[in-house]
Amino acid sequence: MAAATIHVDVVSNEASIYSGEAEFVVLPGESGELGIYPRHTPLITRIRPGAVRIVPAGGGAEELIFVAGGILEVQPKAITVLADTAIRGADLDAAKAEEALKKAEEARAKARDKQEIAAVESEVASLAAQLAAIRKLRKK
């Protein structure tokens, strides 16, 4: 008997990043990490910056996609990730992310008003999550 699958779409403002069948998906939900199998209970939630891991149907290499927040919709036969930003694991650049994090931390030190501090804190958190996703990908 073939394994049950669920259709997964990961899209960002710029492009469709992934579309295909999967056996299992893990992603950073607002309240913690979510693991989703086929026939999951319907769900809509915000997602935090972090890695979306997709186990494709029929085996093959696990797909890793960095997302910088967005919305997740789960239906029994489909998962849709509407990401603010999404980058394929293979396209992540550790050197660029580390440089951007360094600049963001310098900006945080110079930030004065609450709005500026909040914006910089959000950017620092997103870049830190991106570096964690890069480290996870490199270990595989």
Buried (B, 14 or more C-beta within 10 A) or exposed (E): EEEEBBBBBBBBEEEEBBEBBBBBBBBBBEEEEBEBBBEBEEEEBEBBBBBBBBBBBEEEEBBBBBBBBBBBBBBEEEBBBBBBBBBBBEEBEEEEBBEBBEEBBEBBEEBEEEEEEEBBEBBBBBBBBBBBBBEBBEEE
